[in-house]
Amino acid sequence: MLKRLASSRILRFGISIVLVYFAFRKVNIVKILSELQQVPIWFVFANIGYYFLIAILGSYRWSLLVLKKPSLKQVFDFTKASYSGLFYGLFFPTGLAGDLLKWIPLQEKYPELSKTKLLSSSLLDRVIGFTAFILVAFVSAIIGKLINYNFPGYLLWTFGGFFAAVVGFYVLVFSVDLEKILAKIPLVNKLNDIIDLLKAENKNRLLKCLSVAFVSEFAWITPIWFTSLIFGAGFPLLSVYIFMPIIALILVLPISIAGFGARENLYLLFFSQLGIADDKILLVSTFIGILGVFNALLGGFWSLF
């Protein structure tokens, strides 16, 4: 297991280096690093604080799956666990692996919740968040095509397939009594905690969680537009809302270390067609990447205490 993990990280590290080279080969890297050092400190702290608020919103969504009326303290506990998941995600082939571990810090504080239920809620929360990603990315791809933005046509078909799968999942959840069906399956008692999350009386919670997911989706995109203004890139707001869900969905794939290299090339692919200089695009992309790693490390530091 450790050997496989190490080899995967080495491969992703190599891919990151190659992708970073192709992204930065035509720009002045020294100039970009110099401009990054001149970022106003207030802007850095403002971003950290803003993403912390988004993390609280996402953690409220997660806590809704297992707690009827989560208190502020409980949401805060789930937020801390979410940050630890971000930290774990730095050391696995994909950041999604953090979802398999982020529930662990909650075991001691919530002994009434079984390990299976905590893990199941974490995975279901990821499905809910992925639903928002898929829907927004699919709609963004359609709008992008309609207004003649240039990006690979196969993305529309890929997102369309994901969208159909997600719709099928929710049709199944909301139209079928899964509890009765699964009760006929042998050894289903081991899945009781998972089934409980999908019971009829919990479907209102799922709808509420979906609503929170869509709000969160647009909330995390907006700072990228502000960042582009700080660096003089001036991304049009509409293009940010169209391109970023697509970029974020592609970056879910375990392509590179913390998305470095892959993110920069995707930013160039989409935003350069708007006539924005490559160095400005890379400034925004690199800052967002560094900020993401810093937040993940902050989560690791926080989980230690």
C-alpha positions in Angstrom: 0.0 0.0 0.0 2.7 2.5 1.0 4.8 1.5 -2.0 1.8 2.1 -4.3 1.1 5.4 -2.7 4.8 6.5 -3.0 4.9 5.5 -6.7 1.7 7.3 -7.4 3.1 10.5 -5.7 6.3 10.2 -7.7 4.3 9.8 -10.9 2.1 12.8 -10.1 5.2 14.9 -9.1 6.8 14.1 -12.5 3.6 15.0 -14.3 3.4 18.3 -12.4 6.9 19.2 -13.3 6.2 18.5 -17.0 2.9 20.5 -17.0 4.5 23.4 -15.1 7.3 23.5 -17.7 4.8 23.7 -20.6 2.7 26.3 -18.8 5.6 28.7 -17.9 8.0 28.1 -20.7 7.0 31.3 -22.6 6.8 33.7 -19.7 9.2 35.5 -17.4 9.0 33.3 -14.2 11.2 35.7 -12.2 8.7 38.5 -13.0 5.8 36.4 -11.9 7.4 35.4 -8.6 8.2 39.1 -8.0 4.6 40.1 -8.6 3.4 37.3 -6.3 5.6 38.7 -3.5 3.9 42.1 -3.9 0.4 40.8 -3.2 -1.2 43.0 -0.5 -1.1 41.1 2.8 -4.7 42.2 3.6 -5.8 40.4 0.4 -4.1 37.2 1.5 -5.8 37.2 4.9 -9.1 38.3 3.4 -9.0 35.2 1.1 -8.1 32.9 4.0 -11.0 34.3 6.0 -13.4 34.1 3.1 -12.5 30.4 2.3 -12.9 29.7 6.0 -16.5 30.9 5.8 -17.1 28.7 2.8 -15.6 25.8 4.7 -18.1 26.5 7.5 -21.0 26.5 5.0 -19.8 23.2 3.5 -19.4 21.7 7.0 -22.9 22.8 7.9 -24.1 20.9 4.8 -22.2 17.8 6.0 -23.4 18.0 9.6 -27.0 18.2 8.4 -26.7 14.7 7.2 -26.2 13.2 10.7 -27.5 15.9 13.1 -31.1 17.1 13.0 -30.3 20.7 14.1 -26.5 21.2 14.3 -25.4 23.9 16.7 -22.7 26.4 15.9 -20.3 24.5 18.0 -21.1 21.3 16.2 -20.7 22.9 12.8 -17.3 24.2 14.0 -16.3 20.6 14.9 -17.2 19.5 11.4 -15.3 22.4 10.0 -12.2 21.4 11.8 -12.6 17.8 10.5 -13.1 19.2 7.0 -9.8 21.1 7.2 -8.0 17.9 8.3 -9.5 16.2 5.2 -7.9 19.0 3.0 -4.6 18.3 4.7 -4.8 14.5 4.2 -5.7 15.1 0.5 -2.2 16.6 -0.1 -0.7 13.1 0.5 -3.0 10.9 -1.6 -3.3 10.4 -5.4 -6.5 12.6 -5.3 -7.8 15.2 -2.9 -11.0 13.2 -2.7 -9.2 10.7 -0.6 -9.4 13.2 2.2 -13.1 12.5 2.4 -12.3 8.9 3.5 -10.4 10.2 6.5 -11.8 13.6 7.5 -14.5 12.0 9.7 -11.9 10.4 12.0 -11.5 13.4 14.3 -15.2 13.3 15.0 -15.2 9.8 16.5 -14.3 10.9 20.0 -16.6 13.9 20.1 -19.6 12.1 18.7 -19.5 8.5 20.1 -23.2 8.2 19.5 -22.5 8.2 15.7 -21.0 5.0 14.4 -17.9 4.9 12.3 -20.0 3.6 9.4 -22.4 6.5 9.6 -19.7 9.1 9.8 -17.9 7.6 6.8 -21.2 7.2 4.9 -22.2 10.8 5.6 -18.8 12.0 4.4 -19.1 10.1 1.1 -22.7 11.2 0.6 -21.7 14.8 1.3 -19.1 14.4 -1.5 -21.8 13.1 -3.8 -24.0 16.1 -3.0 -21.1 18.5 -3.6 -20.3 16.6 -6.8 -23.9 17.1 -7.9 -23.5 20.8 -7.8 -20.2 20.6 -9.6 -21.7 18.5 -12.4 -24.9 20.6 -12.9 -23.1 23.9 -12.9 -20.2 22.6 -15.1 -22.8 21.1 -17.6 -24.8 24.3 -17.7 -21.5 26.3 -18.0 -20.4 24.2 -20.9 -23.7 24.7 -22.7 -23.6 28.5 -22.2 -20.0 28.6 -23.3 -20.8 26.8 -26.5 -23.8 29.1 -27.2 -21.6 32.2 -26.9 -18.9 30.6 -28.9 -16.2 30.1 -26.3 -13.6 27.7 -27.6 -13.1 24.5 -25.6 -13.1 20.8 -26.5 -16.6 19.7 -27.6 -16.1 16.3 -25.9 -16.3 18.1 -22.5 -20.0 18.8 -23.2 -20.7 15.1 -23.9 -18.6 14.0 -20.9 -20.4 16.4 -18.5 -23.7 15.5 -20.1 -23.0 11.8 -19.2 -22.1 12.7 -15.7 -25.2 14.9 -15.4 -27.4 12.0 -16.6 -25.8 9.7 -14.0 -26.4 12.2 -11.2 -30.0 12.7 -12.2 -30.5 9.0 -12.3 -29.1 8.7 -8.8 -31.5 11.3 -7.4 -34.5 9.9 -9.2 -33.7 6.5 -7.6 -33.3 8.1 -4.1 -36.4 10.2 -4.2 -38.8 7.9 -6.1 -38.0 4.5 -4.7 -38.2 3.2 -1.1 -34.6 2.0 -0.8 -35.1 0.8 2.7 -37.7 -1.8 1.6 -35.6 -2.9 -1.4 -32.3 -3.2 0.5 -34.0 -5.0 3.4 -34.4 -8.0 1.0 -30.7 -8.3 0.4 -28.7 -10.7 2.7 -26.3 -9.1 5.2 -28.0 -5.7 4.6 -28.0 -5.1 8.4 -24.3 -4.1 7.9 -25.6 -1.3 5.7 -28.1 0.1 8.2 -26.2 3.3 8.8 -25.9 4.0 5.1 -29.6 3.2 4.4 -30.6 5.5 7.3 -29.2 8.5 5.5 -31.4 7.8 2.5 -34.7 7.1 4.3 -37.8 8.9 3.2 -37.8 11.1 6.3 -34.3 12.3 5.5 -35.0 13.4 2.0 -35.8 16.9 3.1 -32.3 17.0 4.5 -30.9 16.0 1.2 -32.7 18.8 -0.6 -31.5 21.3 2.0 -27.9 20.0 1.6 -28.3 20.3 -2.2 -29.4 24.0 -1.8 -26.4 24.7 0.4 -24.1 23.0 -2.2 -25.2 25.3 -5.0 -24.7 28.4 -2.8 -21.2 27.1 -1.9 -20.5 26.4 -5.6 -20.9 30.0 -6.6 -19.4 31.4 -3.4 -16.0 29.8 -3.9 -15.8 31.0 -7.6 -16.3 34.7 -6.9 -12.9 35.3 -5.2 -11.1 34.2 -8.4 -12.6 37.2 -10.2 -11.4 39.5 -7.4 -8.0 37.9 -7.6 -7.8 38.6 -11.3 -8.5 42.2 -10.6 -5.8 42.4 -8.0 -3.2 41.1 -10.5 -4.5 43.2 -13.4 -5.8 40.2 -15.4 -9.4 41.4 -15.3 -11.2 38.2 -16.0 -14.8 38.9 -17.1 -17.1 37.8 -14.4 -19.3 35.8 -16.8 -16.3 33.9 -18.1 -15.2 33.1 -14.5 -18.6 31.5 -13.8 -18.5 29.6 -17.0 -14.9 28.4 -17.0 -14.2 27.7 -13.3 -16.7 24.9 -12.7 -15.3 23.1 -15.8 -11.7 23.6 -14.6 -12.6 22.5 -11.1 -14.3 19.4 -12.3 -11.4 18.4 -14.5 -9.0 18.9 -11.5 -10.8 16.3 -9.5 -8.9 13.8 -11.5 -5.6 12.6 -9.9 -3.4 14.4 -12.5 -0.8 16.3 -10.5 0.4 17.3 -7.1 -2.2 19.7 -5.6 -3.3 20.5 -9.1 -0.1 22.4 -10.0 0.7 22.3 -13.7 -2.7 21.0 -14.6 -4.5 24.0 -13.2 -2.1 26.4 -14.9 -2.6 24.8 -18.3 -6.3 24.7 -17.9 -6.4 28.4 -17.0 -4.4 29.2 -20.1 -6.6 27.0 -22.3 -9.7 28.8 -21.3 -8.8 32.3 -20.3 -6.2 33.0 -23.0 -8.9 32.9 -25.7 -10.2 36.1 -24.1 -7.1 38.0 -25.1 -5.6 38.1 -21.6 -1.8 37.9 -21.3 -0.4 34.5 -20.3 1.7 35.9 -17.4 -1.4 37.5 -15.9 -3.4 34.3 -16.2 -0.5 32.3 -14.6 -0.3 34.9 -11.7 -3.9 34.2 -10.8 -3.6 30.5 -11.2 -0.4 30.2 -9.1 -1.8 32.4 -6.4 -5.0 30.3 -6.1 -2.9 27.1 -6.0 -0.5 28.4 -3.3 -3.5 29.6 -1.3 -5.1 26.2 -1.6 -2.0 24.4 -0.3 -1.7 27.0 2.6 -5.3 26.3 3.6 -4.6 22.6 3.6 -1.5 23.0 5.7 -3.5 25.2 8.0 -6.0 22.3 8.4 -3.1 20.0 9.3 -1.8 22.4 11.9 -5.3 22.9 13.3 -6.0 19.1 13.6 -2.8 18.7 15.7 -4.5 20.7 18.4 
